[in-house]
Structure formats: C-alpha cells, structure tokens
Amino acid sequence: MEALRQDDPRRFGRFTALARFDEQASAVRYVARDTASGETALVTAARPELAAVPVFSRRFRAEARTAERLAGGWVSPPLETGKAAGTPGDGPEPLWTAAGYVAALPLDEAVGIAGPLPERVVRVLGAGIAETLSRVHATGAALQGLAPGTVLLAADGPRLTAFGPLGAAASAEAGPEDRLSVRLGYLTPEQIAGEEVSAASDLFVLGLLLAYAATGATPFTEGPAEGASRRIAEDEPELDGVPQELRELIASCLAKDPAERPSAGTVAAELALEGAAGLARGGWLPEPLAAAVADQEARVRALEVPAAGGAETPGTDGAPGTAGTPGTDGAPGADRTPGTDGAPGTDGAPGAETAGPGGIKEDRGTTRFLNTGPRPPRNDTPTTQLALPQGVAAPPPPALAPTAQQAPAAPGTPAAHSAPAPGGAPQPGHPYAAPAAPYAAPGSVPPHSGPTPYPAAALPAGAGGTGAGGGGPMVSLPLPPAPAPAPDPGASRRTLLTIAAAAVGGLVVGGGAMAALGSGETAAATDDKPAPKPRRTLPGQAPEPRWTYTHPASEAPPLTAAVWQDELLVLTGESQAAAVDLRTGKRRWQRADAAKGQAALAAGTDLVFVASPTEFLWLAPKDGKVVHRVRYTEAFDDLAVGPLAGSSGPVIWFTASHTVTVKAPKPKKGKKRGKDKQVPEAFFLAYDIVRRKELWRTPVPAGRAPGTPSYRVAAERSADILVRQRSASLTPAEVRAAKRKGSVRSFDQKTGKLLWTKQYGAATPEAATAGDEDGTLYAAVGTDLEAFEADTAKPLWRVEGTEGSVYGTPLIAGPLVHTTESSQSVGAVERESGRLVWRRSTEVPAPGNAPSITLSSSEKTLIAADAVQVTAFAADSGERLWKFQDIGAAEPKGATVSAPYRVLTVGKTAIVQRERSFYAFPVA
C-alpha cells in the first residue's frame, strides 16, 4: 500500500480514495471509503492508456456486469460502477468499479508465508472455487480467471476476484490501431493444441492451483522453460507431495483429455460434501495466515481520509497483502523504487515519514498509516513459486509487426511477461468466450508481479518456424481507430477477442478459427455499439431470495415444515411450533403445545391443524393460540397414533395401534393352563379435521414392534386410495411371506374396507412407488422404472435407468412423470408411452440417495434437493435453470451443517430449507 500520487483520482462516486492498494496488469486498485456511511471499498480503476481502447472499455464493463450477476457466495458483491470524478488534468476519466472490502491474502502470498497448506485448507479452497465455477459453467461459459493472485484466502473462506482475461492477466498492453494484448499466466493442453477452451479448461487450472496450494509448486515445473508447454501437453503431473486423499481428484482435474475431467460440482462435493462454508466453520486458516489477515484488516481500518490538497509522498510503509508495487513492502524478491520504505521500521525517502503521536510513524502526504503489528514471516524459497524455478532464463518471445507494435510494459512487469519486441508477425488465436469481472478484492498481489505458473516463453516452437518459442498465452483485441469517420475497407469493423496458444507458420496450432466476442454477453461478433443493459441474474445462479429466515440457535432445529394457506410457514420442533409469515419471512408466533408435531395442515380457512405425539391441535393462525384439542386417549380408545399416511382436503389418513390381552386357551384335562399373551392390534383410520370427526376405522396387520404399521398413500382415486407400507415397519414374517416383494393395498374411500392387495413385478418392499388418478402405478424395479395397471398389475412400459442406480419416488404432473435416480439424475417420461423426454445430472457425485423432487405451483419448474445442493430445471425441457448451495452464516465455532436440503413450493415461491436456514426463492 502506498500514498496517492499527484495524478491519482481522489473521488470515485461516493467513495473517497485513501491510498493506492496495489497495481494490476490492467488496473490500479485503491482503498476508498464512503465518508457518509463509513463503508470501506476496494476500487479497481482501469489504466488510462487501456481504458482508451474501445474493446477494453466494453470488456471491462461487461466483466463488471458479470461480477454483479455472480455476486454472492465466494464472490464479493460490487458496490458501484462508474467514471471517476475529480481526476486531475485533462486526461480521460478512468473506468472503475468498487467492491466491498474483505481482508484476505492471495494464494501465492499465503503459500509464501506458511508454505504448503494443510489438507483441510486445500479442501475449503478448492470447494469454494469449484462452487463458483459450477455457477459459471451452468451458463455454458468458461471462467478463465483463476490465478494465484486472483484467488484469496479470507477468514471465513476463499474469494474469487477475477472472471476473465482482464482480471487474471499477467500483463496488458495497448498498441497502435486500438490493439490490446493481454498475456495470461496459465496454459492447458487444449490451449497448447489450439483447440476450443471450455469449462473443462477451468478444471485443469483448478487442479494446478490445488496442487500448488498443497505442495508449494506446480506439477509441471521440472525442466527447462522452453519445454514447459510440451510437459503440460504430454507429461504426467508430479503429485507425490499432494496428500494421498486429494491425489486422485487433483490428477483427474489434470487429465489431458478435457472429457475425462470431472465437473465443477463433482469436485466441490468430493472436497467438502457439507460445502466449503461448512468445512471452514470454526476457523480454517493456519495461525500465521490468520494473523496476517487480521493485521491487514487493522491497517486498512487505520487509514484516514486524506486532507485536501495533499501531494504524493513516496515511501509509505506497505501493508501485508501488497507486493510488487513501487515503494511498497512486497513479496519476496519484489523490486523496490530507490529511496522508498521497504520494510517496517526502515526510513525511506528523506522526509517521507515523521513520528506522529505516541511515536507512530506518519506519512506527511495525503494518507496516514499505522504500524499495527509485526508482519508475518515471508518465505522466498523457489518451491513457493508457481513459475519455473528462479534463475531459469526464458528465451525471448516472438515479435509483432510494426503495425501492431506493443507499448512498453506496465511498471513492475517482470521480464518474463514483457511485451514482444517489434519485428515479428502478430499471432491470431482461437476462440475465447468467458465474460469476466476484474473488480478488486483485498490484499491481491498484482498478477504481473507475483509468481506465475509458466513464463511467456513457455510455448512450443512453431512447427513450421525456425525454432523460436511462441509467445505466452496472449489475448489480442484488434479494433479500427474509433471514432472512424467512414468505413475503412482495410480494417475489420468487428471486435475480436482471441487467445493464441502457439503459432505454426503464422496460423494457430490445430487450425483453430477466429471467434468474435463483443460485449461479453454473447459469443457472436458485434459492431461497436453501446453494451446492452445487464441482466440482474446470471443463468445458473439462484435468484435473489425474497427473504431469508434463520431459526434461533437457542431452539432445536425444526423437525417438520409445512405451508398453511399460502400465508404461513409452520415449523415444529422438539420444544415448540412456530409460524413464519410467508410474505416477510418474519416469525409471527411460537407455541409449546405443538412441540414435536407433524406437518401442519389447513383445517378450513381459519385454523391450523397440527398432530402432536399425544393429541390433535387446532391453532389460530394469527397468534398460535390453541382453539381446539382432541386427545388420542379420549377420541381413539387409548390408541397410539402413528405418523400421518396422507391427506386430501379435510381428510387425513393415519395408522394407530394398541395392545390387547389374548387369553390362553383352556387346557386339556391334566395340563397346565398357558400364559395370556399381549398382542398388538392395528388399525387404519380416516379423520375429518374440519368436522373433527372419525370417518372410519379398519383393522390391518400389526407392524414391527411396538405394533403400529407405517403407511404412505401412493395414489388417491375417486373410489379408493392405494397405500404402501414402509419397509421398516414390516414384520420379518410378512417379509418372508411376500418373498421379499412389496405390496400395495386398496381401501374404499367411503367405508375403509380393504378391497385388494397386489404385488407388482419384482418391486421390493423398499421400492419407490407412486400412482395417478387414472389407475396407473409407477414403481422402481431393479434399476428401471416400470408402469403397471393398478387393478390388474399388468405391465405397461419400462424405462431403463442408469447402471448401478435405483429410482426414487416419481412425481406425476400432467402428461409427464418426473423421475429421480440415485445416480443424481432427474428427468421426465411420458405417462402414456414411457418415452424418455429428458434426463439431466445434478452434478452431485454418486452414489447417494435419489434427490427429492418438487414441482412449482405452476408445474413449470422442477426442483431437486439432496444433501449437497438444490438444482432447478425447466420441467418440460430439462434446461438447468439454477443451482443453490447454502454457504451458511453460522457462528465461527458453530456445528457443521450436514442436514439435507428440503423444498416446499407455494404460489410463485420455493421455500428452501437446510436445518435452521430458510430461503424464499421466486420460481416460475
């Protein structure tokens, strides 16, 4: 961190600049504060020479919009975007964007301080990155923004701060004819081959980052610089130093074939099934890193608003988290401007600092800094660098033709990333399609000054050339001069953003075509037009919840949740029931009487019905007051009431049992009389909760001890209901008698009379089963889903499932049967024919239970919930709409949340629950 310079902007919208935070390849970042609210921000201001290039300006704004749409989770939300006011001089006003400040360390600096990171830290880091990648990949785009300087470690988890080539650039240069060259720091095998970049490319780079975090070195650095790209493309990674538990996963990310790499969702779940936030709870950073983060936060907090008319003062004492900026205390080996303060307690330029009150060093220029404590130790061993070992000289990169001559490299850019010298031919490239967002995050080391995985000269020699190495990963953005008074036949009118991996006789390796990318919104060439207004929600990202509700920590987590009359969310727990207003997410009441109750139902239009362990309760929706109660001992002849089997309108069905004494038979003459037996006697009952009246009671076989069977209504028809007994309540004798096949019972709706009992194919007692009103039953049979005529058990059709998977309970809606499998796939088939309409993966790694599925009230959105995430699909087409993972807001030392997600739908809202947390999402 250093004092503001004479030509630095002083105002960014409502924010006042306090100090230079660091420099990036394409921008300068400032610590700034809103003096009215006290809010601190990191402002990223584009370099003026780059902002003047039209393609850079459009790309910068597009990436800022992408950052806004990706905000949430491990992406800090942007606060404001605009042009700076009060810029000295008559120069162009820079583009800028502001993000909330979060104290954090870049990954490369963290490894420099602490060395290779522990396995748990690597898991949290990788899971957090993968969770964000999964959101980006759901749109069909690639991120291409991962680098050691763009991935930060904060106290509560990782942060991503770049979402494309501008934010992750190792160097960026503006040349003549509005050409912009952006040099990247990473290569993937497909980039080296000149092939299309895809989501799988992000997984390769993620594998490199995780290997670096776990070992302090990248897995392809052994050997000379000129052979680096060959090693990436051909050699197996060196992962001996990676913990055994992580080695297989990282190796799969580093597969040469993109098709063999796992998805981001798979990586996230394998690293932290409970999510990155869950694994990070209680603190995840080693002590040296936690101390460095805290020290950085204290230094930023101590910054004061500069006095008006202040001037530049070099020699400001740097804060942890800054490196490579002239005049700052940087990373190991960072260059320093002569006469500047490079370490705490050393004098810089003459007169740069004076002793302030209490002996605190004070800058006499525009900014005050406090020495808040000792800096963390630094490690400058070569093993902490992502680049090739220090001292390896890189061959010079190819030169550009005079028509595309490069501007000098930005200050602080290392030689490995310097602009090519004139004299060679410019390189075309293959498509690059990833909208991005180069907004700032705290403590970042400038990507062009920190260690990078491979230097610019790490590309192979052109096959048709003389043996000179290719340039580094280069993004070229040619544009005709703007504004142009008339069309120029010799200049392209389109904005091209391409990445050149290697050159072969002036062509891209593999013959890759040139793809056009304009504003970052689409992968189509666009004319130089104003960028479209941003969409508020990025496809793949869950919409902003209407409200959130967190159940108090002083109470046990809710056992059940149900919606009452589109007005209340009624929660029951061990100690009480509570109601949350569905419009506001605010708790309306709580009532101890309804503790441990089952799901709430509507008893008419003015009462809430809850079945507690000992009685039925009718509560007033306004305040939860008990209006009526019916005790089981009084209404049902001392029956022990079991769980509800189902409901329809005012009618509920449930099982109950009691124990009766069966007297021993009279003994034969001369024989001793036997003992009386205690035998369970079970019933299936129907009850009207509006009239508070029992409708019928039918004897049924008793279940496993204590005797109450557990039923589930599989289908309701006009004349009967079809009921399955849950396998856990079957007696061993019943299982043997049925030859391990499940059965379905039909009960008359009016009288409760048992009409028939049938088995369906080879469906087991555990098989998921559901039926419709037309008399068709759908059951999981082996790995397949079969349809039967309910009354005759005649097979109708069969849908093959995924090998090794089983179907969960299907959901019938209109002409479709929505399916769910333990392979973590959901889909839809036609009710009449069984034709598969669509099948999609939730990207959660198998095996596991089949996700539970729920339809929105309009039946347009299918929502799948499991232990890892909630995924929304278009019900008719299977288009993946969005995915949600609760990053949590528990206390640092709170228990890890491992409860599965549950979903309720009401109107145009989906209520997502994970233990104590509830989110109300808008749905179609």
N, C-alpha and C positions, 0 to 999 in steps of 0.2 A: 504494500500500500504506500502511496506517495501523495504529496500535496498536489493540488490542482495547478496546472500550468496556465500561463497567461492567456493562451488561446482556447482553453477548455470551456465548454458551455457551463454556465452557472445554474441554469434552470432547465428542468425537464417537466413541463406541465406543472403539476402541483408539487413536484419534488425539487428540493434544493441540493445541489451537488456538495458533498462534504470532502471527498477525496477520490483520487484515482484508485480503483481496486486492483485491476491488472489489465494487461493488453492481450487481445486475442489476434488471430491472424486477420480477421475481418472486422474487428470492432474493438472499442475500448470500453471497459466496464467501470462504473462509478458507484461508490457508496453514496446514497442520497436519502434525504428524509423529508417527509411532509411535515412542515413546522406546525401546521394546524392540528393534525391528529397524532403526531409523533411517530407515524409509521415509517419504518426503515425499509429501503428497497435497494436492489441491485439493478442499475440502469445499464443496458447494453446499447451503446451508440455506435452506429456504423462508421467506419473510417471514411472521412470526406472524399478521398480520392476514389473509393469503391462505391460510395453512395451515388456518385455522379454517373455511374454506369447504369443505364436503364434496366438491363437484365438483373443486375444485383439488387436494385431498388425493388423491383417487382418480386424477386425471390425472397428478399428479406421480409417483405410484408406478408408474403404467402406463408413463410415459415413462422412468423409471429402469429398468424391466424391459426396455424396448426397447433402451436403451443397452447393457444387459448382453448381449442377444442379438446386437446388432450389433458387439460388441467384436471388434477385430482390424483389421488394415489401417490405415486412417486414422482409426479410432475408438479412443481410449484406453479400455482396459477399466476399468469401475467396480471399486473395491476392496471397498466395504462400503456398505450402506444401512441406515438405522435412525432412531431418535429420539435426540436429544441428551440426555446425562446431565449433571447438574450445572448446569442452567440456573438462573441467579439468579431469585429471586422465585417467585411462584405462577402465572405465566402458562403458556400452553400450550407444550408441548415441540415445537420445530420439526421438520418433516420434513427429512431431509438425505441426501445421497449423496456418497461420496468416490470420486475417480478419481486415478489415478497422475499425478504432476506431470511435465509435459514443457515445457521452456522454449520459448515461441513468442510471436509477435506477431499480433494481429488484423490482418486485411487492411486495414482503414481506417487503423490506425496505421502499418502498413508503407508504405502509399502516402503518408501524411503525412510519413514520414521520407525516403523515397527517390524520391517522385514516381512517374510511370508506370513500371510494371515491365517488364523486358526480355521478349522473346517466349518464351524458354525458361522463365522463371519462370511466365509465364501458362500455358504448356503443362502444366507439372508441376502447378500449382494446379488447373487445370481437369480434368486427367486424374484426379487424386486424388479430387476431389469427384464426378466422374462415375462412377468405380469404386464409390464408396459408394452413390450414387444408384441404380446398377444393381442393387445388392443389395436395396435397399428396394423398388424398383419390381417386382422379381421376385415380391413378395408381393401385388401389386395395389394397394399403398398409395402415397400421395404423402408426401414428406418435409416440405415446408413449414417447414423450419428454416434456410434459407440467409439470411444477412445478413452485412454487412461485419464485425460483431463476433463472429459465431459461426464464421467460417472463419479458422483460424490458420495461420501460417507457422512451422514448426519447422525445425531444421537438416537433417532427413532427408526432409522433405516436408510436405504440408498436413495439417491436422487439422480434423475437424468436431466441434463441441461442442454442438449443439442439434439436436433432431429433431422439432420441432413448435412450436406457437404459444407454449407457456410459455417455452421456452428462447430463442426468437427474438423475443420480444415487445419492442416499443418502450416500452410501458407496460402495467401490470396493476393494476387497482383492484378492491377488494372493496366492494360496496354492500349496501344492505339486502336482506332476503329472500334471503340467500345468493346474490346475483347477482355474477358475476365478469366484468369487462370486460377483454379483452386486445386492445391495439391493435398491429397489425402494421406493418411498415415498407415492405412491397412490395405492389405490385398487378400483376396480369396482365390481359390483355384479357378473358379469360373471367370473372375475378372482377368486373371492372367491368360486364360484361354480366349478372351474376347467374347465371352458369352453373356447372356442376359443376367442382370442382377435381380435377385428375388428375395423373398422373405427368408429363404434358407441361407442367404449370404449373411444376414444378421446373426444367424445361429452360429456360423463359423467364427465370426468376430467375437461373439459372446464366449465361445469356447476358448479363444485366445485370451480374453480378459480374465476368465476364471482360472485358467492355468497360470497366468501371470500373478493373480492375486494369491494363489496357493503356493507358488514356488518362488516368486520374485523374478521370474524370467519367462520369456515366451518359449514355446516348444519347438521353434524352428530357427534358433539363432546360431547354432553351431555351424561354422564355416564362413567363407569369405562373403563379403557384401554382394558381390556380383552374382552369386549363386542363390541368393535368398528366395527369389521368385521360383526357381527350379525346386528348391526344397519344399516350398509351400505346395506346389503343384504335384510333387512326386513322392517326397519322403513321408514316413510315418512320424507323427509328433513324439517328442520326448516327454513322457509324462511320469517318469519314475519318481519325481518329487511330489506328485499330487497324491493326497490321501487316497487310500485304496477305495474308500466308499464313494469317492467322486470320480475316480479314474474312468470308469466305463461310460458314464454320462458325458464327461468332457470329450472323451475320444469319439463318441457318436456325433457330437457337435462339430468335430473337426474332420468328419468324413469328407473325402474328396468329392464324392457324388452328392450334389445337393439333395437328391431324392432320398438319400439314406440318413439325412439329419433329422432329428426329432423336431416336433413343432414347439413353439414357444410355450404353449400351455402345458405340454408334457414336461418340459424342463422345469417350469415353475412348480408343478405338482411334485415332481421327483425330488426337488431340492427342499421344498418346505410344503408338505401336504396341508398344513394349517395356514399357509400363506406367509409371505415374508414378514408382515407385521406381527403375526402370532409368534413366529420364531424369534423375532427381535425383542419381544417384550421382556422387561426385566433388565435391559441393557445388553448390547451385543458387541460393543467396541472394546478392544483391549485397553487397558488403563492408559498407555501412552497416547493413544488416539483420542480417547475420551477427554483427556486433559488438554490436548491440542485444540479440540473442537471448542471446549469451554473457554480456553484462553482467547481464541479467535473471536468468539462472541463478546467477550468482555472488551476487547479492543475496539470492536465496531460500536458497541454501546457507548464507549467513552468519547467517540467523535462528537465535536460540537459544530454547530452551524457557523461557517466562516464569516468573518467581518467583511463588510462591503469594501470593495476596492483593494482586496488583498492581492498580493503578487505571488508568483511562483517561488517556492522555496525548495531547492533540492535537498536531498539528504534526509528525507523522512524515514524514521525507523519503521521497517516493514513488519507486517503482522503475519502470523502463521497463516499459511494458505496462499501466499503470494509468492511467485517465483518468476524469474526471468524478466522482470520489469526494470528498466534502468533506475538505479537508485534505490532499489529495494533489497531486502534480505531474501534471497531466493532459494531455490532448490540447490542441492549440491552441484557445484560447478557452474552455477549461473554467472553470466558476465555481469559486471557492475561498472557503472559510469565512474570515472575517477572523481574523487572528491565527495562521494556520497557515502552515506552511513550504511555499511553492510552488515553489521551485527549489533545486537543490543549493547549499549554502553560504550560504543566507539564513536568518536567525533567524525562528522562528515565534512562537508564543505565549510570553509570558515564562516562563522556566524550563522550557521544553519540552525543551531539549537541553543536555547538558553535554559537555565534552570528556572522552572516555574515554582509555584507554591509547594512547599514541602519537598523541594528538591526534585520534583517531577520534570523530566525533560519536556520542553515545549517548543513547538515549531513557531517561528516568528512570522510565517507567511499566512496562508489562508486557512489552515487546518490545525487543530490541536489533537495530539495523540497522547495516550497514557501508556507507560510501561506497566502492564498489569501483572506481569509474572514472567518467570523464565520460559524460554522457548523449548519445545520438545527437541530431543536429540535427533540428529539427522544422520542418515546412512548413505554414503556416497559410493558404496561398492558397486561394481559393474553388474552384479546379479539383480540389483533393484531396477535396472533399466529395461524398458520394453524394446529399446533399439538394439542394434547389433552392439557387441562389446565396444567400450570406449577404445579409441585409438585405431579402429579399423577404418582406413581411408576409403571413401566411396568414389568410384570413377565419376567423371563429370557427366551430367545429364546432356541429352541432345539439345541442340539449339533450335530456336524458332527463326523463321524467315524474317527479314526486316519489316515486312508488312504486318507482322504480329509480334513485334518486339515487346519484351516484358519490361515493366517498370521495376526499379530496384526493390529488393525485398524489404519487408517491414522491419523496423528496428527490433532487434532481438531474435530475428530468424536465424537459426543455425545454418551452417554451410550446407548440410545435407538437404535442406529444403529451400535453397536459394533458387531464384528464377533462372531458367536456362539462358545461356549466352546467345546472342544473335548468330545467325549463320546457318542454321538448320531449317528443316521444314516443320511446319506445325503438324500436330498429330490430331487426326479425327478420333472419335471414340464410339463406344457402344452405348446403348440407352441407359439412362439413369432416371428412375421415376420414384422419388420419395419426397413428399412435402415435408418441410422441416421447420424448426423454430430455434433460432440462435439466441434465445434470451438467457439472461445471466443467472448464475447460481453462485452462492458464496464460496470463496476460497479456491476457485478454479485456478489451476496453473495454465497459462496460455498454451494451447495445443502446439504452437510452433516453437515454443521454447522448452517444453518439457520433453522427456524421453518419448519417442515414438517407436512403434514396433518394427518398422522397416524403413530405411532411408530412401530418398528419392531415387537413388541409383540401383535399387534392388530389383529392377525389372530385367528380363532377359534381353539379349541382343536380338535385333530383328533377324529373321531367318533369311531375309534377302539383303541384309545390310552388310556392313563391314565388321561387325562385331561389337560396335559401341553399344553400351547398355541403354535401354529405354529410360524415359523419364519416370518419375514416381507416379502414383495414381493421380492423374490430372483431370480436372474438370474444366473444360473450355467453354466459354459462353460468348460467342461472337454476335455482335449486333451492328447494323449500319449506324453511322452517326445520326444522332437524334437532337433536335428535330430535323428531318430531311425535307427540304422544300419541294422535291419532286422525286418520283421513283427512280432508283438507280439500277439499271439493268444488270450491273455487275455485282450488286450486293444483295444478299438474301434479306427478305422482309420478315423473316421468321426468327424467333428467339430460340436458340438451340442450347440445350444443356446436356453435355455428354461427358462420359468418363472414359479416358483412354488408358487401357491397362498395358498394352505393349504395341509396338509398331512393327509391321512387316512390309518393307518396301513402300512405306507411306500409307499402308492400309491397316485396319485393325485386325489383330490376330483372330482367326476364325471367321473373317468376313462379316463381322457384326455390322448391322445397319445403323444409320444415324437416326435417333428418335428425337422428336421435338417435345419440349416441355416448357410451357409458358409460365403462368402464374403459380404453378404448383398445385392447381386444382385438378387438372386432367393431364393425361399422357398424350395430348394432341398438340401439334404446332399451333401457335396463336399469333395473331398480329399484335402490334404494340398498342394494346388497348388498356384502359383502366381495369384493374383487377376487380373481379366480382365481389360483392359483399359476402363475408364469411358466413357459413352455416354455423349455428350455435352448437350443434352436436356432431362429432366425428362419427361416421358409421363404425360400429364395433364398440364404441364407448357407451356405457349405460347412460341414459338421460339423467339430467339433474333431478334428484328426488324432490317431490313436492314438500316433504317433511321427513324428519328422522326422529325417532324416539328411542331412548336408552332406558331400559328398566333399571330401577335403583339398585345399586350394589348391596344395599342393606337387606334386600329381599332375594329369595331364591329365584333362579331363572324360571321363566314361565314354563309350565308343563304343556299347556294347550293354548291355541289361539284360534279365534273364530270371529267372523264378521256378523254383526247384527244390523239388519235393516238398512244397509248402506250408510249407517250412521256411527256405529261404534266398533272398535276392535276390542273384543273381550278376552282378557288373558287370565288364566287360572294358574296358581302356583301352590307350593306347599303350605303357605301361611295365609293366603287370601286370593281373591279375584280382583281384577282391576279393569277399568274401561278407559280406552284412549279414543279421543274424538277423531274420526276419520278425516275431518276437514282440516284440522290444525295440527294433529299429532300431539296434542296436549292431553295429559291424564285428566279424566273427569271425576273418577271416584275409585275407591277400593273398598272391599267388603270381606271380612274374615269368615263370614258364614259359608261362603262359596269356595273355601280352600279345597284344593285337590279335585276340583270339579272337572267334568268332561266338557267338550266343546259346547259353547253357548249357541242356542237356537232362538228363533223368533216365535214367541207364543202370542199369536195375533199381531197386532200393530203397536201394542203399548207395553209389552212385558218381555224381559229377557229370561229365558229358561236355561237353568244350569243343573246338571245331575251331579250331585256331590256323592261321596262314598256312603252316606247314610240317609240322604233324603233328596227329593226333587225341590228346587227352589225357583220362585218367580220373582225377579228383581225389577225395580223401577229403573228405566234407562237413564233418568235424569240424575239420580244420586246413588243408585245401587241398593236402596232400601229394600228389605225383604217384604214382599206383598203377600205371597202365599208360600207355604211349605207343606210337603207331604212326606212323612217319614215312612221308610220302607217297612218298618216293623208294624206299622198301623195299616198301611194300604195293601201290602202284599203278603200277609200272613207270615211274617218273620223271614221272608225270602232274602237271601243275599244277592243283591242285584249286580250283574256283571256289566261289562262295557257295552255301550250302545252299538248295535249292529248296523243301524242306518236310520234314515228319516225321510219323510216325504210330506211336505206341507205340515199340518199339525200333528201327524202321526209319527211316533218313534217306535222302533223295534229293539228289543234287548232280551238277553237271557238272564235267568236267575235260578237259584237252587237253594235247597235246604237239606238237612239230614233227617231222615226218618228211621225209626226203630222197626226192624223186621224181626218178629218173634220167631224163635226156633220152633221147628215142627214138634208136635207131640211125639215123644219117644216110644219106641216099641216096648212091649212088655219086657221088663227086666233090664232095659237100657237106661242109661243116664241121659237126662234132658240136656240138649246142646245149649250154647250161649246165643242170646239175641244179638243181631247184627245191626250196626249203624251203616245205613246205605244212603248215598246222596241221591236226591231226586231233583231233576232239572226240568225247566220249562222255557218255552219261547213265548214272549208276550208282545202285544201291541197296545200302545197307550196314546190317548189324545191329550196333548199338552195344552190345548186351548180350553177344552171342557174339563180337564183334569179328571179323566175317566179311563179305566182299563177297558179295552175293547175285546180282547180275547187272550186266552192262555192255553197253550198246547204242550203236553208232555213231550220231551225229547230225551235222547240218551244223555246220561250224565257225562261230563268231561273228565279230564285228568284232575286229580285231587287239587283243590278241595271239592270239585264236582261241578262247577259252573262252566259249561262249554262257551267258547268264544266264537261268535258268528260274525259274518260280514255279508251284507246284502250285495250280491253281484249284479242283479238286474231287477227292475220293477216293471211289471207288465200290467195290463188293465185288470186281469183276473187273479194274478198270483205274483209272488215275489220269489226270486231264486236266491238261495243262500248257500254260502260255503262256510265250513267250519275251519277255523285257523288250525294249522297242523300242530301247534304247540299245545293245544287243549285236547287233542285226541288221545284216547287211552291206548296202551300197547295192544290190547285185544282188538280194538277197532282197526288199527293199522294192519294187523295180521289178517283179519277177516277180509279186508279190502284188497289184500295182496299188493299193498303199497301203492294203490291207486286212489286218487282223490274222488270225491263225490259231491254232487250238488243236490240240494233238497228244494222242492217246490211246495210253498204254503199258500193256501187260499187267502186272498186279501181280506175277505169279509169275516170268515169264520176261524182262520188259523189252522184249518185241517191240513195235515200232511198229505199232499197229492201224490208225489212220487220222489224217488231217489235214484239218480243215474250217475254213471261214470262215463267219461269222455276220452276215448282213445287211451293213450298211455299217460295221460296227465296225472302227475303225482299229487299228494296232499299239499305240497308246498307250491305247486304251480300257480302262477298268477292267472286270474280268471276274471272276465267281465262279460256282461251281456247287454243286449239292447232291447228296446220295446217291441221289436219285430220278431223276437223269438230266436235270435242267433246268439250263440255263446262263443267267446273267443278265449282260448286257453293256450298257455305255453306248454309245448310238448317237446321235450328234449331241447334242442337248440332252435326249434322252429315255433312259429305261431300258427295255430290251426283254428278254423271256424267250423262250428257244428250247429246242426239244428237242435235247439234246446230240448224239444219234446221227444225227439227220436234218437238223439246222439249220432245222427248221420253226419259224416264229414262233408264239408262243403269246399274248402280250399286250404292251402298251406303256403306260408311264406317262409322261405329259408332264412335262418339267422346267421350271424357271424360265427365262425368256427370257435368253439370253446366258450361261447356266450349263451346266456339264457335271457328270455324276455321277461320284463317286469309287467306290472298291471297296465293294460292298454286303456286308452281313453277314446270313447266314441263320440263323434260330433258330426252331424250332417252326413254327407256321403263318405266320410273318411273315418278310419280307425287309426289313431295316433299311437305309435309304438315307442317303447324304450327298452334298451338292452344293457346287460352288464358290461358289454364292450364299450360302454359310454357313447352309444349311438342312439339317436332318436329318429323317428321317421313317420311316414304316413302310408297307408294302403287303402285301396278302395274297398268299401264294405261289401259290395255285391260280388266282386270278382277276385279280390285278394291281390290285385295288381299293385306292385310297389310303385308309389308315386314319387317318393324321395326318401333318402336316408342320409343323415349328416352326423358327424362326430362332434361331441362337445369339447374335444381336445383334452379331456381329463384322462390320465393314463389308466388303463385297465390293469388288473382286474379290480372289481369292486361291485357294490350293489348297483342295480339299474337306477338311473336317475328317476326321481319322481317327476311327473309331468302334470302341468296345469294349463288350462286354456283361459285366455282373457274372456271377459263377458261377451265380447263381440265374436269370439271364436276366430279372430284373425291372427292372434299371437299365441304361439306355443312356448311355454317356459319350462325349462328343465332345471332341476335343482339337485345337487348332490353335496358331498362333504367338502368340496373344493370351491365351487362357484355356482353361479346362476347364469344360464345361457338362454337368450330369447331368439326364436326363429319365426319366420313368416309361416303360418300354419298351412297355407296352401302350396307353397313352393319350397319350403325348407331353407330359404335365404337366411343366413345368420345375421341377426339384427344387432345384437349387442351382448356383452358379457359383463358380469359384475362379480367382483371379489371384495369382500369387506376387509379394508386394511386396518380396521379397528381403531378404537380410541380409548383403550383401557389404560389404567394406571401403569407406570413403568414396571412395577413388581406384581402386576395382576396375573392371574392364571391364564395359561394358553387356551384359546378357544378352539375346540375340536368338534363342536356340535355341527351337524349338517345344516344346510340351508333349508328353509321351508317357504312356500309361496302360497298366498291367498290372493284371489282376484275379486274386485268389486268395481262395477262400472268401468271407467277408463283408468283404473289404478291397479297395480300389482303390489301387494304388501310382501316384502322380502324380510324374512326373519333369520337371524343367526344368533342363537342363545338370547342375549339381552338386547340386541340391537335390531331395530325395525326401520325399514326404508320404504317410503311410498313412491313408487315409480309410475310415471304416466305410460300407458300402453295403448296400442290401437285395439 
